[in-house]
Amino acid sequence: MSHSIDDLTGQVALVTGGGAGIGLAIGTELHRRGAHVYLVDISQDALDAAASALPDAVGVLGNIADLDSITSVVERVVGEAGGIDILVNSAGIGIIKPALEITEADWDRTLDINLRGMFFMSQAVARHMIPAGHGRIVNVASMCGTIAIDGHAAYTASKAGVVGMTKVLAGEWARDGITVNSISPTVVLTELAKNVWNGDEADEMLAKIPVGRFAVPEDVAQAVAFLVTQSGMITGHDLLVDGGYVIR
Ligand SMILES: NC(=O)c1ccc[n+]([C@@H]2O[C@H](COP(=O)([O-])OP(=O)(O)OC[C@H]3O[C@@H](n4cnc5c(N)ncnc54)[C@H](O)[C@@H]3O)[C@@H](O)[C@H]2O)c1
């Protein structure tokens, strides 16, 4: 049977932060294209909610800030599914405060999840992708990796780190058939963000987005699907999904 180029039938996808928001939308899109999807999340409540939204996916409790947890998640998925073709690192947090108010704990937590977690998850999965000679890794960064927004010092450090790290991994694993790219959305209206982004602040932000709307999780999911189905010539790229925000 021949498949269309964007068909993911038979492929195994692991999505971190897959219990909610952007990660769940990515898992949903990859599943729609035929992938066998594992959603990894630190929150059992999120996984329970995701199980009703996407019953065919497998929920796995795990903490990407903890190396032992990463190892056991990856071993479990590889043991069950035989390998991992696609890794999407979406789990992340944002602690938004003026620079003078950021504590050591805020800084460490942000970097531990957003940067260190993405690195060690990529490393653990690449150990299986390299012998297989094929893999697609997408890291969810942010337009904050490219531009400066007040209150985002720790978050921006983590996301700029993700963009840079992605390029290095892309180079190191290019000959192994693995592409590593990042996606950098503007404000994405997840259920959570809908409550945060309203009123004057939302109007100000919206005015800076040339297309005139915030992103929705499906915008990001489509871009991820493109990066995991492409032929392999796009690697080390940071794909902005920002409605044109950074062109001004
Ligand atoms: N929402 C936005 O406006 C926006 C914009 C740009 C980039 N992003 C990035 O997109 C990614 C997803 O964000 P979202 O808006 O969907 O957030 P969200 O809070 O809706 O979902 C994140 C999920 O990650 C999980 N998670 C958090 N810490 C974890 C850990 N240590 N281990 C495993 N899972 C963990 C949470 O439980 C949650 O289910 C993040 O990396 C975020 O920085 C979001």
The ligand as a Tripos MOL2 file, in Angstrom:
@<TRIPOS>MOLECULE
LIG
   44    48     1     0     0
SMALL
NO_CHARGES

@<TRIPOS>ATOM
      1 N1          1.0150   29.1520   25.1030 N.am      1 LIG1
      2 C1          1.8300   30.0430   24.5640 C.2       1 LIG1
      3 O1          1.4790   31.2140   24.3760 O.2       1 LIG1
      4 C2          3.2180   29.6400   24.1190 C.ar      1 LIG1
      5 C3          3.9140   30.4830   23.2440 C.ar      1 LIG1
      6 C4          5.1930   30.1140   22.8110 C.ar      1 LIG1
      7 C5          5.7390   28.9180   23.2480 C.ar      1 LIG1
      8 N2          5.0400   28.1150   24.1180 N.ar      1 LIG1
      9 C6          5.6880   26.8750   24.5480 C.3       1 LIG1
     10 O2          4.8850   25.7790   24.1580 O.3       1 LIG1
     11 C7          5.0850   24.6880   25.0590 C.3       1 LIG1
     12 C8          3.7370   24.1880   25.5630 C.3       1 LIG1
     13 O3          3.0830   25.2530   26.2250 O.3       1 LIG1
     14 P1          1.5060   25.2660   26.5110 P.3       1 LIG1
     15 O4          1.0450   26.6470   26.3070 O.co2     1 LIG1
     16 O5          0.8580   24.1480   25.7630 O.co2     1 LIG1
     17 O6          1.5270   24.9820   28.0850 O.3       1 LIG1
     18 P2          0.5130   24.1400   29.0040 P.3       1 LIG1
     19 O7          0.8290   24.5460   30.3990 O.co2     1 LIG1
     20 O8         -0.8860   24.2690   28.4800 O.co2     1 LIG1
     21 O9          1.0030   22.6430   28.7570 O.3       1 LIG1
     22 C9          2.2740   22.2300   29.1610 C.3       1 LIG1
     23 C10         2.1970   20.7850   29.6240 C.3       1 LIG1
     24 O10         3.5120   20.4080   30.0390 O.3       1 LIG1
     25 C11         3.4110   19.6830   31.2410 C.3       1 LIG1
     26 N3          4.6750   19.7760   31.9820 N.ar      1 LIG1
     27 C12         5.1400   20.8370   32.6940 C.ar      1 LIG1
     28 N4          6.3000   20.5240   33.2890 N.ar      1 LIG1
     29 C13         6.5900   19.2380   32.9270 C.ar      1 LIG1
     30 C14         7.6530   18.3470   33.2330 C.ar      1 LIG1
     31 N5          8.6460   18.7210   34.0460 N.pl3     1 LIG1
     32 N6          7.6360   17.1180   32.6960 N.ar      1 LIG1
     33 C15         6.6120   16.7080   31.8880 C.ar      1 LIG1
     34 N7          5.5660   17.5130   31.5930 N.ar      1 LIG1
     35 C16         5.5570   18.7580   32.0970 C.ar      1 LIG1
     36 C17         2.2420   20.3210   31.9870 C.3       1 LIG1
     37 O11         1.7140   19.4520   32.9780 O.3       1 LIG1
     38 C18         1.2720   20.6170   30.8460 C.3       1 LIG1
     39 O12         0.3540   19.5560   30.6340 O.3       1 LIG1
     40 C19         5.9930   25.2280   26.1790 C.3       1 LIG1
     41 O13         7.3160   24.8130   25.9180 O.3       1 LIG1
     42 C20         5.8540   26.7360   26.0430 C.3       1 LIG1
     43 O14         6.9820   27.4250   26.5180 O.3       1 LIG1
     44 C21         3.7980   28.4460   24.5550 C.ar      1 LIG1
@<TRIPOS>BOND
     1     1     2 1
     2     2     3 2
     3     2     4 1
     4     4     5 ar
     5     4    44 ar
     6     5     6 ar
     7     6     7 ar
     8     7     8 ar
     9     8     9 1
    10     8    44 ar
    11     9    10 1
    12     9    42 1
    13    10    11 1
    14    11    12 1
    15    11    40 1
    16    12    13 1
    17    13    14 1
    18    14    15 2
    19    14    16 1
    20    14    17 1
    21    17    18 1
    22    18    19 2
    23    18    20 1
    24    18    21 1
    25    21    22 1
    26    22    23 1
    27    23    24 1
    28    23    38 1
    29    24    25 1
    30    25    26 1
    31    25    36 1
    32    26    27 ar
    33    26    35 ar
    34    27    28 ar
    35    28    29 ar
    36    29    30 ar
    37    29    35 ar
    38    30    31 1
    39    30    32 ar
    40    32    33 ar
    41    33    34 ar
    42    34    35 ar
    43    36    37 1
    44    36    38 1
    45    38    39 1
    46    40    41 1
    47    40    42 1
    48    42    43 1
@<TRIPOS>SUBSTRUCTURE
     1 LIG1         1 GROUP 0 **** ****
